[in-house]
Amino acid sequence: MEIKSGYKNEIAVKRNKLNFTAIDFETANYDRTSACQIGIVVVENSEIIKTYSSYIKPSPNFFVPFFTELHNIDAKKVSNFPLFDELWCEISEYFTSSDMLVAHNAIFDMNVLMACCEKYGIDYKLPASFCTCQASRRYLPYLANHKLSTVCKHYGIELNHHEALSDARAAALIALKFLGE
């Protein structure tokens, strides 16, 4: 299932209070169902009000060395953590109560979310999404590139890149810059 992200809800968001959930997934391998960490940041009235992070035992449970080098997560680190379907009971409220999901490179994160839901038979309808990577291409065309680290540096946002909660927090703060202006 391919998820497309766009700007169709941008005007409506600007007219209302900014309420959204920013997410980030790290994966163990090239399979979209191999989520091994999730970061969630809830924004209400343009303020971060709640954060959540957890490791996830991926399925399939194998780690590509390149991925482990990026995020420093391996099979041993996640061995005592739940599979996505077991974690869903704990995190579903963050998703079902949100009218919009935000992520940097949102297509990737939305595809991971939907692939994990589909794998475990979780009935979840994806709300509107906002991609801070696409938005940075539109609003910051002069940047050398539109990687999360580059956009964070531009705005002076602290980032521990490839740590899911830090990436989700950064996406939330970038979204507030773009949508709040």
Legacy VTK file of the C-alpha trace (Angstrom):
# vtk DataFile Version 3.0
C-alpha trace
ASCII
DATASET POLYDATA
POINTS 181 float
0.000 0.000 0.000
1.497 3.332 -1.021
0.746 6.366 1.104
0.843 9.766 -0.537
1.362 12.978 1.342
0.293 16.408 0.226
-0.701 19.881 1.176
-4.482 19.585 0.781
-5.086 20.206 4.498
-2.481 22.935 4.918
-4.861 25.907 4.757
-7.318 24.338 7.196
-4.513 23.633 9.652
-3.268 27.223 9.526
-6.729 28.562 10.367
-7.149 26.328 13.405
-5.184 25.629 16.551
-2.300 23.333 15.743
-3.128 19.852 16.967
-1.289 16.848 15.564
0.786 13.792 16.370
4.347 13.598 15.064
5.810 10.128 14.614
9.034 8.443 13.628
9.894 4.803 13.094
13.266 3.116 12.931
13.349 -0.207 11.089
15.573 -3.256 11.451
15.757 -4.079 7.754
14.223 -3.212 4.389
10.850 -4.767 5.263
8.326 -2.077 6.216
6.962 -4.357 8.957
10.340 -4.434 10.724
9.713 -1.437 12.997
12.191 -1.635 15.873
11.576 1.746 17.542
8.786 4.302 17.592
8.768 7.903 18.747
5.528 9.823 19.245
5.056 13.520 20.043
1.578 14.921 20.682
1.000 18.611 19.959
-2.099 20.427 21.212
-2.678 24.155 20.828
0.788 24.435 19.272
2.497 22.997 22.376
4.132 19.617 22.881
2.048 18.046 25.621
3.084 14.396 25.555
5.884 12.192 24.274
6.279 8.442 24.019
9.038 6.131 22.853
9.511 2.385 22.808
11.627 -0.251 21.200
9.683 -2.843 19.233
10.625 -6.437 18.532
10.553 -6.408 14.725
8.966 -8.949 12.474
10.864 -10.234 10.612
13.346 -10.168 13.465
16.657 -9.673 11.719
18.812 -6.585 11.547
20.720 -5.360 8.516
24.141 -4.177 9.763
23.837 -0.854 7.917
20.571 -0.092 9.743
22.097 -1.013 13.116
25.013 1.331 12.389
22.533 4.169 11.773
20.326 3.773 14.835
22.416 1.572 17.161
19.522 -0.853 17.680
20.083 -4.600 17.436
18.252 -7.842 18.213
19.631 -7.981 21.756
18.401 -4.460 22.551
14.811 -5.259 21.492
14.605 -8.883 22.682
12.427 -8.086 25.719
10.169 -5.581 23.983
6.734 -6.305 22.482
5.856 -6.970 18.874
3.938 -4.150 17.178
0.527 -5.751 17.740
1.203 -6.070 21.475
2.369 -2.446 21.629
-0.681 -1.190 19.701
-2.880 -1.430 22.817
-0.563 1.058 24.499
-0.069 3.469 21.585
-3.338 3.338 19.629
-4.803 6.325 21.496
-2.055 8.547 20.066
-3.135 7.601 16.560
-6.904 7.298 16.865
-7.274 10.650 18.639
-5.242 12.589 16.071
-6.654 14.305 12.990
-3.216 14.670 11.425
0.083 12.794 11.531
3.376 14.592 10.945
6.729 13.079 10.009
9.904 13.949 8.160
9.742 11.815 5.020
6.157 10.992 5.952
5.668 8.476 3.157
8.192 6.171 4.836
6.696 6.456 8.339
3.082 6.189 7.163
3.980 3.113 5.117
5.685 1.506 8.133
2.641 2.265 10.301
0.166 0.893 7.775
2.317 -2.164 6.939
2.536 -3.056 10.636
-1.212 -2.540 11.104
-1.974 -4.648 8.041
0.414 -7.432 9.117
-1.374 -7.814 12.457
-4.926 -7.223 11.231
-5.246 -3.883 13.021
-8.074 -1.806 11.566
-6.713 1.726 11.354
-7.644 4.490 8.930
-4.792 6.862 8.236
-5.721 10.522 8.854
-4.294 13.472 6.932
-0.523 13.685 6.969
2.013 16.482 6.727
5.549 15.809 5.542
8.156 18.198 6.910
10.636 17.002 4.266
8.282 17.970 1.420
7.452 21.220 3.190
11.142 22.061 3.583
11.622 21.594 -0.170
8.778 24.027 -0.731
9.546 26.633 1.944
13.338 26.311 2.207
14.469 25.681 -1.387
17.831 27.331 -0.729
19.017 24.622 1.697
21.777 22.315 0.407
19.456 19.347 1.017
16.299 18.618 2.980
17.509 15.933 5.348
16.138 16.147 8.868
19.582 17.053 10.234
19.934 19.910 7.736
16.507 21.389 8.474
17.136 21.063 12.221
20.468 22.854 11.885
18.741 25.644 9.928
16.214 26.174 12.736
18.603 25.489 15.647
16.685 22.372 16.724
18.598 19.800 18.783
18.659 16.374 17.171
19.919 12.924 18.125
19.369 11.641 14.597
17.932 8.137 14.104
16.634 8.023 17.671
12.890 7.842 17.051
11.710 10.204 19.796
14.293 12.834 18.877
13.333 12.587 15.196
9.600 12.824 16.012
10.218 15.828 18.290
12.233 17.515 15.545
9.471 16.874 12.999
6.927 18.367 15.415
9.007 21.510 15.949
9.623 21.905 12.213
5.899 21.450 11.495
5.116 24.158 14.039
7.505 26.481 12.185
5.904 25.779 8.799
2.258 25.566 9.838
2.382 28.315 12.433
3.848 30.953 10.141
LINES 1 182
181 0 1 2 3 4 5 6 7 8 9 10 11 12 13 14 15 16 17 18 19 20 21 22 23 24 25 26 27 28 29 30 31 32 33 34 35 36 37 38 39 40 41 42 43 44 45 46 47 48 49 50 51 52 53 54 55 56 57 58 59 60 61 62 63 64 65 66 67 68 69 70 71 72 73 74 75 76 77 78 79 80 81 82 83 84 85 86 87 88 89 90 91 92 93 94 95 96 97 98 99 100 101 102 103 104 105 106 107 108 109 110 111 112 113 114 115 116 117 118 119 120 121 122 123 124 125 126 127 128 129 130 131 132 133 134 135 136 137 138 139 140 141 142 143 144 145 146 147 148 149 150 151 152 153 154 155 156 157 158 159 160 161 162 163 164 165 166 167 168 169 170 171 172 173 174 175 176 177 178 179 180
